[in-house]
Amino acid sequence: MQYSEPTVSAEQSDIAIALAWLQQSKDIITMCMLNLLLVVPIAWPGLVLFLFRWALVKKATTPARVAILWSCTFCHEVLCFMLFASMTREDGFGVLSTYCTWGYGIGMGLSALGLLEMMYRSSALQYR
């Protein structure tokens, strides 16, 4: 007998959905700023993660997948933040690196809040 975790949409709170929408909106703005840089293979994991995160917005995912998506998002945001924060204006990116640093900093905060909200919600359900 194979166990499959049911899709639980009732567990996702309005806060979780709002955080997912904010994260997706931030990523859309970042993609618009980076436009041609998205062709570079280093950007592809972020694009794949962006596509998978739409499940958070649509509430069509399991709690385990929510944890994986928010964890991967947080790791991605931290790595990109470190990448753009290490760039200087002399590297040829100019103000773009500053904007991306701020954007990925915001993304780190949003994904950390998403993780915290998910952990709070799962612990609250456990102790009902």
C-alpha positions in Angstrom: 0.0 0.0 0.0 1.4 3.3 -1.0 1.0 6.4 1.2 0.3 9.6 -0.5 -0.1 12.8 1.4 -3.4 14.5 0.6 -3.5 18.0 -0.7 -4.6 20.2 2.1 -5.7 23.6 1.0 -7.6 24.5 4.2 -4.4 24.6 6.2 -2.9 27.4 4.2 -3.7 30.7 5.8 -4.4 34.0 4.2 -1.0 35.2 5.5 0.7 32.3 3.7 -1.1 33.1 0.5 -0.2 36.8 0.8 3.5 36.0 1.4 3.5 33.7 -1.7 1.9 36.5 -3.8 4.5 39.0 -2.5 7.3 36.7 -3.2 6.1 36.0 -6.7 5.5 39.8 -7.3 9.0 40.5 -6.1 10.4 37.9 -8.5 8.5 39.3 -11.4 10.0 42.7 -10.8 13.5 41.1 -10.4 13.0 39.2 -13.7 12.1 42.4 -15.5 15.2 44.1 -14.2 17.5 41.2 -15.1 15.8 40.6 -18.5 18.7 39.3 -20.7 20.6 37.9 -17.7 17.9 35.3 -17.4 19.4 33.5 -20.4 22.5 32.7 -18.4 22.3 29.1 -17.0 23.0 30.4 -13.4 19.5 32.0 -13.4 17.6 28.8 -14.4 17.2 27.4 -10.9 15.5 30.6 -9.9 13.2 30.4 -12.8 12.3 26.8 -12.1 11.7 27.7 -8.4 9.5 30.6 -9.5 7.3 28.2 -11.6 7.0 25.7 -8.7 6.0 28.5 -6.3 2.8 29.2 -8.1 1.4 26.1 -6.3 1.8 28.1 -3.1 -0.3 30.9 -4.5 -3.0 28.5 -5.8 -3.1 26.6 -2.5 -2.7 23.4 -4.4 0.1 21.8 -2.5 0.9 19.6 0.5 2.4 20.8 3.7 5.6 18.9 2.9 5.9 20.6 -0.5 5.2 24.0 1.2 8.2 23.3 3.5 10.4 22.3 0.6 9.4 25.3 -1.6 9.9 27.9 1.2 13.3 26.3 2.2 14.6 26.2 -1.3 13.3 29.8 -1.9 15.2 31.0 1.3 18.4 29.3 0.2 18.1 30.7 -3.3 17.5 34.2 -2.0 20.5 34.0 0.4 22.8 32.8 -2.4 21.6 35.5 -4.8 21.9 38.2 -2.1 25.5 37.2 -1.4 26.2 37.2 -5.2 24.9 40.7 -5.9 26.1 42.1 -2.6 29.7 41.1 -3.5 29.5 42.9 -6.8 30.8 46.4 -7.1 30.0 49.2 -9.5 33.3 48.4 -11.3 32.0 45.0 -12.2 29.8 46.5 -14.9 26.4 46.0 -13.2 26.3 49.5 -11.6 23.0 50.3 -9.9 21.5 47.0 -11.0 23.6 45.1 -8.4 22.3 47.5 -5.7 18.7 47.0 -6.7 19.1 43.2 -6.9 20.8 43.2 -3.5 17.8 45.0 -2.0 15.4 42.8 -3.9 17.0 39.6 -2.8 17.2 41.0 0.8 13.4 41.5 0.6 13.1 38.0 -0.8 15.1 36.6 2.2 12.7 38.3 4.6 9.6 37.1 2.7 10.8 33.5 2.5 11.9 33.6 6.2 8.4 34.8 7.1 6.9 32.1 4.9 9.0 29.5 6.7 8.1 30.9 10.2 4.4 31.0 9.3 4.4 27.5 8.0 6.2 26.3 11.2 3.8 28.1 13.4 0.8 26.8 11.6 2.1 23.2 11.7 2.8 23.4 15.4 -0.6 25.0 16.1 -2.3 22.1 14.3 -0.2 19.6 16.1 -1.3 20.8 19.6 -5.0 21.2 18.9 
